[in-house]
Amino acid sequence: MNNVIQMIDEAASYIRNHIDFTPQIAIILGSGLGPLAGEITSPVVMKYSDIPHFKASAVAGHAGELIAGTIDGRKVLVMNGRFHYYEGHRMEIVTLPIRVFARLGIRNLLVTNAAGGIADRLNPGSVMLITDHLSMMCPSPLIGPNLDEFGPRFPDMSEAYSKELIRKADEIAEEKGIKVQHGVYIGTQGPTFETPAEYKLFHILGADAVGMSTVPEVIVANHCGIKVFGISVITDLGVEGKIVEVTHEEVQKAADAAQPKMTTIMRELINRA
Ligand code: HPA
């Protein structure tokens, strides 16, 4: 049996053995964005270190737990913390949870991240609904033999982020009086933040915000036919003239301050997805 498939199946059976329902929606919470996990009722907490082939999270602000339960009546699986390419994991490990979600029957994936704002209209604390992405993350997580049972060799990416979910999130933001922006996310390998020249280049390329995650997971979700919604919380600025030194601690603090807006949108979207 293909080794990756075996890993996916082992992780999926561990999770199946710990829950007594079929989850509908998976959610990935990024740096400083964990509090949504507190909204889960009847939570079943599975530590990544106990799930076969999941990696214990080494990044501050990432709890390293998969939590199963209910939010607003919907059965969810929440990753509190994700695996990053910059941690040294192979792309098949970074994206393993997504294929496990596919195996468990999940059809909707909501992803969050902390990101640097590149577009002039963004400020620290802004919430940006991701409309599309650019990958500066090579290699692609789909390099290697295609896993035919998950999806095609050459997956379509013409609507990588579901327009329907973006429309629903816009409606929610309007109802709740939360200002949101739309924009393109560019994913880098990290772990460096950008030089001023890199921020400028990314802006010229058409990116509005930059971060070190999300793109691999979204590529694999699209390969598996899972519908994606993505949201960035802007924590610092890569806008010429406004660039200041940035640290992970500041990113976490800024994400923490802005997360209630994101949490409100996500909670409602879970209900309506
Ligand atoms: N660059 C890359 N990743 C990030 C940033 C940034 O400015 N802010 C938060 N994550």
py3Dmol code that shows the C-alpha trace and the ligand (Angstrom):
import py3Dmol

protein = """\
ATOM      1  CA  MET A   1       0.000   0.000   0.000  1.00  0.00           C
ATOM      2  CA  ASN A   2       1.205   3.530  -0.711  1.00  0.00           C
ATOM      3  CA  ASN A   3       2.935   4.766   2.434  1.00  0.00           C
ATOM      4  CA  VAL A   4       1.130   8.136   2.450  1.00  0.00           C
ATOM      5  CA  ILE A   5      -2.242   6.440   2.054  1.00  0.00           C
ATOM      6  CA  GLN A   6      -1.403   4.149   4.957  1.00  0.00           C
ATOM      7  CA  MET A   7      -0.487   7.170   7.114  1.00  0.00           C
ATOM      8  CA  ILE A   8      -3.728   8.922   6.184  1.00  0.00           C
ATOM      9  CA  ASP A   9      -5.766   5.810   6.993  1.00  0.00           C
ATOM     10  CA  GLU A  10      -4.049   5.267  10.341  1.00  0.00           C
ATOM     11  CA  ALA A  11      -4.675   8.876  11.430  1.00  0.00           C
ATOM     12  CA  ALA A  12      -8.265   8.722  10.179  1.00  0.00           C
ATOM     13  CA  SER A  13      -9.018   5.519  12.072  1.00  0.00           C
ATOM     14  CA  TYR A  14      -7.547   6.940  15.291  1.00  0.00           C
ATOM     15  CA  ILE A  15      -9.890   9.925  14.996  1.00  0.00           C
ATOM     16  CA  ARG A  16     -12.885   7.756  14.033  1.00  0.00           C
ATOM     17  CA  ASN A  17     -12.260   5.619  17.118  1.00  0.00           C
ATOM     18  CA  HIS A  18     -12.407   8.691  19.354  1.00  0.00           C
ATOM     19  CA  ILE A  19     -15.602  10.273  18.052  1.00  0.00           C
ATOM     20  CA  ASP A  20     -19.102   8.923  17.641  1.00  0.00           C
ATOM     21  CA  PHE A  21     -20.269  11.220  14.845  1.00  0.00           C
ATOM     22  CA  THR A  22     -19.385  12.173  11.285  1.00  0.00           C
ATOM     23  CA  PRO A  23     -17.807  15.644  11.227  1.00  0.00           C
ATOM     24  CA  GLN A  24     -19.111  18.055   8.584  1.00  0.00           C
ATOM     25  CA  ILE A  25     -16.715  20.981   8.741  1.00  0.00           C
ATOM     26  CA  ALA A  26     -12.998  21.210   9.500  1.00  0.00           C
ATOM     27  CA  ILE A  27     -11.414  24.378  10.808  1.00  0.00           C
ATOM     28  CA  ILE A  28      -7.727  25.263  11.050  1.00  0.00           C
ATOM     29  CA  LEU A  29      -6.837  27.940  13.589  1.00  0.00           C
ATOM     30  CA  GLY A  30      -3.594  29.856  13.025  1.00  0.00           C
ATOM     31  CA  SER A  31      -1.233  31.791  15.322  1.00  0.00           C
ATOM     32  CA  GLY A  32      -3.047  33.551  18.155  1.00  0.00           C
ATOM     33  CA  LEU A  33      -6.419  32.545  16.673  1.00  0.00           C
ATOM     34  CA  GLY A  34      -7.166  29.641  19.039  1.00  0.00           C
ATOM     35  CA  PRO A  35     -10.088  31.063  21.074  1.00  0.00           C
ATOM     36  CA  LEU A  36     -12.701  29.757  18.606  1.00  0.00           C
ATOM     37  CA  ALA A  37     -11.819  26.348  20.057  1.00  0.00           C
ATOM     38  CA  GLY A  38     -13.412  27.525  23.320  1.00  0.00           C
ATOM     39  CA  GLU A  39     -16.800  27.674  21.535  1.00  0.00           C
ATOM     40  CA  ILE A  40     -16.915  23.914  20.997  1.00  0.00           C
ATOM     41  CA  THR A  41     -19.474  22.063  23.073  1.00  0.00           C
ATOM     42  CA  SER A  42     -18.885  18.463  24.229  1.00  0.00           C
ATOM     43  CA  PRO A  43     -15.284  18.685  23.031  1.00  0.00           C
ATOM     44  CA  VAL A  44     -13.163  15.602  22.482  1.00  0.00           C
ATOM     45  CA  VAL A  45      -9.536  16.730  22.594  1.00  0.00           C
ATOM     46  CA  MET A  46      -6.935  14.685  20.734  1.00  0.00           C
ATOM     47  CA  LYS A  47      -3.325  15.772  21.152  1.00  0.00           C
ATOM     48  CA  TYR A  48      -1.366  15.771  17.893  1.00  0.00           C
ATOM     49  CA  SER A  49       1.329  13.780  19.685  1.00  0.00           C
ATOM     50  CA  ASP A  50      -1.244  10.954  20.148  1.00  0.00           C
ATOM     51  CA  ILE A  51      -2.627  10.936  16.589  1.00  0.00           C
ATOM     52  CA  PRO A  52      -0.584   8.710  14.263  1.00  0.00           C
ATOM     53  CA  HIS A  53       1.656  10.814  11.949  1.00  0.00           C
ATOM     54  CA  PHE A  54       0.443  14.165  13.292  1.00  0.00           C
ATOM     55  CA  LYS A  55       3.367  16.273  14.490  1.00  0.00           C
ATOM     56  CA  ALA A  56       3.523  17.906  17.913  1.00  0.00           C
ATOM     57  CA  SER A  57       3.408  21.660  17.261  1.00  0.00           C
ATOM     58  CA  ALA A  58       6.662  23.428  18.062  1.00  0.00           C
ATOM     59  CA  VAL A  59       5.355  26.927  17.316  1.00  0.00           C
ATOM     60  CA  ALA A  60       4.325  29.272  20.154  1.00  0.00           C
ATOM     61  CA  GLY A  61       0.624  30.141  19.886  1.00  0.00           C
ATOM     62  CA  HIS A  62      -0.211  26.770  18.325  1.00  0.00           C
ATOM     63  CA  ALA A  63      -1.821  24.451  20.867  1.00  0.00           C
ATOM     64  CA  GLY A  64      -1.229  21.240  18.928  1.00  0.00           C
ATOM     65  CA  GLU A  65      -4.656  19.723  19.493  1.00  0.00           C
ATOM     66  CA  LEU A  66      -7.405  18.402  17.281  1.00  0.00           C
ATOM     67  CA  ILE A  67     -10.765  19.036  18.890  1.00  0.00           C
ATOM     68  CA  ALA A  68     -13.964  17.334  17.810  1.00  0.00           C
ATOM     69  CA  GLY A  69     -17.362  18.568  18.914  1.00  0.00           C
ATOM     70  CA  THR A  70     -20.282  20.819  18.071  1.00  0.00           C
ATOM     71  CA  ILE A  71     -20.431  24.536  17.244  1.00  0.00           C
ATOM     72  CA  ASP A  72     -23.913  25.957  16.709  1.00  0.00           C
ATOM     73  CA  GLY A  73     -25.315  22.504  16.065  1.00  0.00           C
ATOM     74  CA  ARG A  74     -22.735  21.615  13.412  1.00  0.00           C
ATOM     75  CA  LYS A  75     -20.307  18.766  13.907  1.00  0.00           C
ATOM     76  CA  VAL A  76     -16.785  20.131  13.592  1.00  0.00           C
ATOM     77  CA  LEU A  77     -13.156  19.077  13.756  1.00  0.00           C
ATOM     78  CA  VAL A  78     -10.907  21.937  14.792  1.00  0.00           C
ATOM     79  CA  MET A  79      -7.139  21.968  14.393  1.00  0.00           C
ATOM     80  CA  ASN A  80      -5.807  24.279  17.049  1.00  0.00           C
ATOM     81  CA  GLY A  81      -2.431  24.862  15.441  1.00  0.00           C
ATOM     82  CA  ARG A  82      -1.121  23.603  12.092  1.00  0.00           C
ATOM     83  CA  PHE A  83       2.009  22.059  10.615  1.00  0.00           C
ATOM     84  CA  HIS A  84       4.306  24.438   8.738  1.00  0.00           C
ATOM     85  CA  TYR A  85       6.760  23.735   5.957  1.00  0.00           C
ATOM     86  CA  TYR A  86       9.352  25.875   7.767  1.00  0.00           C
ATOM     87  CA  GLU A  87       9.296  23.436  10.704  1.00  0.00           C
ATOM     88  CA  GLY A  88      11.019  20.997   8.378  1.00  0.00           C
ATOM     89  CA  HIS A  89       8.013  18.783   7.673  1.00  0.00           C
ATOM     90  CA  ARG A  90       7.616  17.330   4.222  1.00  0.00           C
ATOM     91  CA  MET A  91       4.685  18.747   2.285  1.00  0.00           C
ATOM     92  CA  GLU A  92       2.825  15.434   2.563  1.00  0.00           C
ATOM     93  CA  ILE A  93       2.980  15.857   6.365  1.00  0.00           C
ATOM     94  CA  VAL A  94       2.028  19.554   6.260  1.00  0.00           C
ATOM     95  CA  THR A  95      -1.083  18.586   4.325  1.00  0.00           C
ATOM     96  CA  LEU A  96      -1.767  15.172   5.880  1.00  0.00           C
ATOM     97  CA  PRO A  97      -4.638  16.484   8.046  1.00  0.00           C
ATOM     98  CA  ILE A  98      -6.497  17.676   4.957  1.00  0.00           C
ATOM     99  CA  ARG A  99      -6.460  14.227   3.388  1.00  0.00           C
ATOM    100  CA  VAL A 100      -7.480  12.764   6.732  1.00  0.00           C
ATOM    101  CA  PHE A 101     -10.422  15.202   6.750  1.00  0.00           C
ATOM    102  CA  ALA A 102     -11.327  14.037   3.240  1.00  0.00           C
ATOM    103  CA  ARG A 103     -11.246  10.420   4.433  1.00  0.00           C
ATOM    104  CA  LEU A 104     -13.559  11.339   7.310  1.00  0.00           C
ATOM    105  CA  GLY A 105     -16.080  12.772   4.860  1.00  0.00           C
ATOM    106  CA  ILE A 106     -15.522  16.485   5.422  1.00  0.00           C
ATOM    107  CA  ARG A 107     -16.760  18.697   2.574  1.00  0.00           C
ATOM    108  CA  ASN A 108     -15.971  22.198   3.931  1.00  0.00           C
ATOM    109  CA  LEU A 109     -12.678  23.568   5.252  1.00  0.00           C
ATOM    110  CA  LEU A 110     -12.357  26.924   7.001  1.00  0.00           C
ATOM    111  CA  VAL A 111      -8.758  28.140   7.362  1.00  0.00           C
ATOM    112  CA  THR A 112      -7.415  31.077   9.323  1.00  0.00           C
ATOM    113  CA  ASN A 113      -4.003  32.661   9.554  1.00  0.00           C
ATOM    114  CA  ALA A 114      -2.107  35.680  10.783  1.00  0.00           C
ATOM    115  CA  ALA A 115      -0.634  37.642   7.897  1.00  0.00           C
ATOM    116  CA  GLY A 116       1.340  40.730   7.030  1.00  0.00           C
ATOM    117  CA  GLY A 117      -0.678  43.384   5.182  1.00  0.00           C
ATOM    118  CA  ILE A 118       0.795  44.514   1.872  1.00  0.00           C
ATOM    119  CA  ALA A 119      -2.156  46.434   0.407  1.00  0.00           C
ATOM    120  CA  ASP A 120      -2.410  50.056   1.489  1.00  0.00           C
ATOM    121  CA  ARG A 121      -6.021  49.610   2.626  1.00  0.00           C
ATOM    122  CA  LEU A 122      -5.076  47.032   5.299  1.00  0.00           C
ATOM    123  CA  ASN A 123      -4.123  47.873   8.886  1.00  0.00           C
ATOM    124  CA  PRO A 124      -3.059  45.777  11.865  1.00  0.00           C
ATOM    125  CA  GLY A 125      -6.309  44.249  13.106  1.00  0.00           C
ATOM    126  CA  SER A 126      -7.953  44.196   9.648  1.00  0.00           C
ATOM    127  CA  VAL A 127      -9.802  41.031   8.698  1.00  0.00           C
ATOM    128  CA  MET A 128      -9.247  39.927   5.096  1.00  0.00           C
ATOM    129  CA  LEU A 129     -11.378  37.299   3.375  1.00  0.00           C
ATOM    130  CA  ILE A 130      -9.039  35.416   1.048  1.00  0.00           C
ATOM    131  CA  THR A 131     -10.325  35.491  -2.525  1.00  0.00           C
ATOM    132  CA  ASP A 132      -7.333  33.788  -4.128  1.00  0.00           C
ATOM    133  CA  HIS A 133      -3.709  32.942  -3.492  1.00  0.00           C
ATOM    134  CA  LEU A 134      -0.220  33.031  -4.962  1.00  0.00           C
ATOM    135  CA  SER A 135       2.205  30.277  -4.066  1.00  0.00           C
ATOM    136  CA  MET A 136       5.817  31.192  -3.338  1.00  0.00           C
ATOM    137  CA  MET A 137       5.979  27.941  -1.386  1.00  0.00           C
ATOM    138  CA  CYS A 138       7.428  25.578  -3.921  1.00  0.00           C
ATOM    139  CA  PRO A 139       7.436  22.593  -3.876  1.00  0.00           C
ATOM    140  CA  SER A 140       3.783  21.900  -4.492  1.00  0.00           C
ATOM    141  CA  PRO A 141       2.239  19.487  -1.979  1.00  0.00           C
ATOM    142  CA  LEU A 142       0.994  17.492  -4.972  1.00  0.00           C
ATOM    143  CA  ILE A 143       4.485  16.700  -6.328  1.00  0.00           C
ATOM    144  CA  GLY A 144       5.003  12.955  -6.733  1.00  0.00           C
ATOM    145  CA  PRO A 145       2.693  10.138  -7.771  1.00  0.00           C
ATOM    146  CA  ASN A 146      -0.883  11.369  -7.853  1.00  0.00           C
ATOM    147  CA  LEU A 147      -3.166   9.959  -5.168  1.00  0.00           C
ATOM    148  CA  ASP A 148      -5.908   9.094  -7.651  1.00  0.00           C
ATOM    149  CA  GLU A 149      -8.408   8.107  -4.985  1.00  0.00           C
ATOM    150  CA  PHE A 150      -8.291  11.680  -3.625  1.00  0.00           C
ATOM    151  CA  GLY A 151      -8.289  13.716  -6.818  1.00  0.00           C
ATOM    152  CA  PRO A 152      -6.990  14.261 -10.355  1.00  0.00           C
ATOM    153  CA  ARG A 153      -3.374  14.680 -11.508  1.00  0.00           C
ATOM    154  CA  PHE A 154      -4.015  18.258 -12.663  1.00  0.00           C
ATOM    155  CA  PRO A 155      -6.556  19.810 -10.292  1.00  0.00           C
ATOM    156  CA  ASP A 156      -8.551  22.871 -11.241  1.00  0.00           C
ATOM    157  CA  MET A 157      -7.829  25.933  -9.066  1.00  0.00           C
ATOM    158  CA  SER A 158     -10.178  28.426 -10.743  1.00  0.00           C
ATOM    159  CA  GLU A 159     -12.180  28.851  -7.548  1.00  0.00           C
ATOM    160  CA  ALA A 160      -9.736  27.783  -4.856  1.00  0.00           C
ATOM    161  CA  TYR A 161     -11.709  29.812  -2.303  1.00  0.00           C
ATOM    162  CA  SER A 162     -15.450  29.261  -2.525  1.00  0.00           C
ATOM    163  CA  LYS A 163     -17.287  32.326  -3.825  1.00  0.00           C
ATOM    164  CA  GLU A 164     -20.417  31.107  -2.072  1.00  0.00           C
ATOM    165  CA  LEU A 165     -18.695  30.984   1.333  1.00  0.00           C
ATOM    166  CA  ILE A 166     -17.140  34.427   0.744  1.00  0.00           C
ATOM    167  CA  ARG A 167     -20.622  35.783  -0.067  1.00  0.00           C
ATOM    168  CA  LYS A 168     -22.027  34.275   3.120  1.00  0.00           C
ATOM    169  CA  ALA A 169     -19.132  35.702   5.174  1.00  0.00           C
ATOM    170  CA  ASP A 170     -19.780  39.129   3.628  1.00  0.00           C
ATOM    171  CA  GLU A 171     -23.434  38.879   4.659  1.00  0.00           C
ATOM    172  CA  ILE A 172     -22.443  37.903   8.208  1.00  0.00           C
ATOM    173  CA  ALA A 173     -19.906  40.747   8.452  1.00  0.00           C
ATOM    174  CA  GLU A 174     -22.557  43.215   7.270  1.00  0.00           C
ATOM    175  CA  GLU A 175     -25.147  41.928   9.774  1.00  0.00           C
ATOM    176  CA  LYS A 176     -22.651  42.049  12.649  1.00  0.00           C
ATOM    177  CA  GLY A 177     -21.199  45.438  11.681  1.00  0.00           C
ATOM    178  CA  ILE A 178     -17.722  43.989  11.145  1.00  0.00           C
ATOM    179  CA  LYS A 179     -15.611  45.618   8.465  1.00  0.00           C
ATOM    180  CA  VAL A 180     -13.904  43.084   6.218  1.00  0.00           C
ATOM    181  CA  GLN A 181     -11.653  43.409   3.206  1.00  0.00           C
ATOM    182  CA  HIS A 182     -11.156  41.028   0.311  1.00  0.00           C
ATOM    183  CA  GLY A 183      -7.701  40.163  -0.944  1.00  0.00           C
ATOM    184  CA  VAL A 184      -5.115  37.813  -2.369  1.00  0.00           C
ATOM    185  CA  TYR A 185      -2.867  35.897   0.058  1.00  0.00           C
ATOM    186  CA  ILE A 186       0.689  35.005  -0.897  1.00  0.00           C
ATOM    187  CA  GLY A 187       2.197  32.027   0.901  1.00  0.00           C
ATOM    188  CA  THR A 188       5.958  31.911   1.487  1.00  0.00           C
ATOM    189  CA  GLN A 189       8.145  29.186   2.954  1.00  0.00           C
ATOM    190  CA  GLY A 190       9.167  31.373   5.899  1.00  0.00           C
ATOM    191  CA  PRO A 191      10.472  31.410   8.556  1.00  0.00           C
ATOM    192  CA  THR A 192      11.810  34.883   7.792  1.00  0.00           C
ATOM    193  CA  PHE A 193       9.443  37.804   7.653  1.00  0.00           C
ATOM    194  CA  GLU A 194       9.930  39.764   4.434  1.00  0.00           C
ATOM    195  CA  THR A 195      12.554  42.303   3.503  1.00  0.00           C
ATOM    196  CA  PRO A 196      11.092  45.615   2.307  1.00  0.00           C
ATOM    197  CA  ALA A 197      12.068  44.622  -1.253  1.00  0.00           C
ATOM    198  CA  GLU A 198      10.167  41.325  -0.916  1.00  0.00           C
ATOM    199  CA  TYR A 199       7.016  43.033   0.394  1.00  0.00           C
ATOM    200  CA  LYS A 200       7.250  45.405  -2.581  1.00  0.00           C
ATOM    201  CA  LEU A 201       7.736  42.534  -5.041  1.00  0.00           C
ATOM    202  CA  PHE A 202       4.746  40.647  -3.623  1.00  0.00           C
ATOM    203  CA  HIS A 203       2.616  43.760  -3.940  1.00  0.00           C
ATOM    204  CA  ILE A 204       3.666  44.171  -7.568  1.00  0.00           C
ATOM    205  CA  LEU A 205       2.768  40.516  -8.131  1.00  0.00           C
ATOM    206  CA  GLY A 206      -0.785  41.207  -6.957  1.00  0.00           C
ATOM    207  CA  ALA A 207      -0.730  40.039  -3.345  1.00  0.00           C
ATOM    208  CA  ASP A 208      -2.537  41.908  -0.577  1.00  0.00           C
ATOM    209  CA  ALA A 209      -1.281  39.932   2.408  1.00  0.00           C
ATOM    210  CA  VAL A 210       1.581  37.531   3.085  1.00  0.00           C
ATOM    211  CA  GLY A 211       2.027  34.597   5.424  1.00  0.00           C
ATOM    212  CA  MET A 212       3.826  31.310   5.894  1.00  0.00           C
ATOM    213  CA  SER A 213       0.967  28.811   5.719  1.00  0.00           C
ATOM    214  CA  THR A 214      -2.441  28.035   4.211  1.00  0.00           C
ATOM    215  CA  VAL A 215      -1.462  27.625   0.540  1.00  0.00           C
ATOM    216  CA  PRO A 216      -0.415  23.932   0.793  1.00  0.00           C
ATOM    217  CA  GLU A 217      -3.544  23.027   2.745  1.00  0.00           C
ATOM    218  CA  VAL A 218      -5.780  24.851   0.272  1.00  0.00           C
ATOM    219  CA  ILE A 219      -4.123  23.179  -2.728  1.00  0.00           C
ATOM    220  CA  VAL A 220      -4.670  19.736  -1.213  1.00  0.00           C
ATOM    221  CA  ALA A 221      -8.233  20.556  -0.165  1.00  0.00           C
ATOM    222  CA  ASN A 222      -9.004  21.572  -3.751  1.00  0.00           C
ATOM    223  CA  HIS A 223      -7.378  18.382  -5.001  1.00  0.00           C
ATOM    224  CA  CYS A 224      -9.722  16.420  -2.705  1.00  0.00           C
ATOM    225  CA  GLY A 225     -12.776  18.413  -3.802  1.00  0.00           C
ATOM    226  CA  ILE A 226     -13.206  20.068  -0.393  1.00  0.00           C
ATOM    227  CA  LYS A 227     -14.739  23.551  -0.483  1.00  0.00           C
ATOM    228  CA  VAL A 228     -12.482  26.188   1.149  1.00  0.00           C
ATOM    229  CA  PHE A 229     -13.029  29.446   2.976  1.00  0.00           C
ATOM    230  CA  GLY A 230      -9.979  31.411   4.184  1.00  0.00           C
ATOM    231  CA  ILE A 231      -9.565  34.396   6.440  1.00  0.00           C
ATOM    232  CA  SER A 232      -6.416  36.385   7.311  1.00  0.00           C
ATOM    233  CA  VAL A 233      -6.037  38.533  10.378  1.00  0.00           C
ATOM    234  CA  ILE A 234      -3.577  41.289   9.554  1.00  0.00           C
ATOM    235  CA  THR A 235      -0.977  41.595  12.287  1.00  0.00           C
ATOM    236  CA  ASP A 236       1.722  43.851  10.799  1.00  0.00           C
ATOM    237  CA  LEU A 237       2.352  45.875   7.689  1.00  0.00           C
ATOM    238  CA  GLY A 238       4.622  45.378   4.706  1.00  0.00           C
ATOM    239  CA  VAL A 239       3.527  48.670   3.163  1.00  0.00           C
ATOM    240  CA  GLU A 240       6.335  50.988   2.055  1.00  0.00           C
ATOM    241  CA  GLY A 241       6.876  53.710   4.653  1.00  0.00           C
ATOM    242  CA  LYS A 242       4.961  51.757   7.338  1.00  0.00           C
ATOM    243  CA  ILE A 243       7.292  48.773   7.728  1.00  0.00           C
ATOM    244  CA  VAL A 244       8.631  48.288  11.235  1.00  0.00           C
ATOM    245  CA  GLU A 245      10.501  45.448  12.870  1.00  0.00           C
ATOM    246  CA  VAL A 246       8.191  42.446  13.361  1.00  0.00           C
ATOM    247  CA  THR A 247       8.431  39.604  15.871  1.00  0.00           C
ATOM    248  CA  HIS A 248       6.376  36.448  16.356  1.00  0.00           C
ATOM    249  CA  GLU A 249       5.274  37.734  19.782  1.00  0.00           C
ATOM    250  CA  GLU A 250       3.870  40.910  18.218  1.00  0.00           C
ATOM    251  CA  VAL A 251       2.126  38.875  15.545  1.00  0.00           C
ATOM    252  CA  GLN A 252       0.496  36.725  18.245  1.00  0.00           C
ATOM    253  CA  LYS A 253      -0.537  39.781  20.272  1.00  0.00           C
ATOM    254  CA  ALA A 254      -2.073  41.512  17.249  1.00  0.00           C
ATOM    255  CA  ALA A 255      -3.874  38.313  16.215  1.00  0.00           C
ATOM    256  CA  ASP A 256      -5.189  37.928  19.739  1.00  0.00           C
ATOM    257  CA  ALA A 257      -6.581  41.473  19.711  1.00  0.00           C
ATOM    258  CA  ALA A 258      -8.313  41.052  16.338  1.00  0.00           C
ATOM    259  CA  GLN A 259      -9.530  37.487  16.787  1.00  0.00           C
ATOM    260  CA  PRO A 260     -12.997  38.319  18.265  1.00  0.00           C
ATOM    261  CA  LYS A 261     -14.061  39.709  14.850  1.00  0.00           C
ATOM    262  CA  MET A 262     -12.762  36.632  13.114  1.00  0.00           C
ATOM    263  CA  THR A 263     -14.315  34.321  15.685  1.00  0.00           C
ATOM    264  CA  THR A 264     -17.750  35.945  15.196  1.00  0.00           C
ATOM    265  CA  ILE A 265     -17.591  35.508  11.426  1.00  0.00           C
ATOM    266  CA  MET A 266     -16.349  31.936  11.661  1.00  0.00           C
ATOM    267  CA  ARG A 267     -18.940  30.912  14.231  1.00  0.00           C
ATOM    268  CA  GLU A 268     -21.798  32.171  12.047  1.00  0.00           C
ATOM    269  CA  LEU A 269     -20.270  30.740   8.901  1.00  0.00           C
ATOM    270  CA  ILE A 270     -20.055  27.310  10.536  1.00  0.00           C
ATOM    271  CA  ASN A 271     -23.786  27.589  11.095  1.00  0.00           C
ATOM    272  CA  ARG A 272     -24.485  28.613   7.490  1.00  0.00           C
ATOM    273  CA  ALA A 273     -21.801  26.698   5.539  1.00  0.00           C
TER     274      ALA A 273
END
"""
ligand_1 = """\
10
HPA
N 5.098 37.973 6.719
C 4.980 36.640 6.699
N 4.239 35.971 7.561
C 3.542 36.668 8.472
C 3.623 38.057 8.538
C 4.456 38.749 7.620
O 4.585 39.983 7.620
N 2.817 38.456 9.559
C 2.278 37.336 10.089
N 2.717 36.242 9.431
"""
view = py3Dmol.view(width=600, height=400)
view.addModel(protein, "pdb")
view.setStyle({"model": 0}, {"cartoon": {"style": "trace"}})
view.addModel(ligand_1, "xyz")
view.setStyle({"model": 1}, {"stick": {}})
view.zoomTo()
view.show()
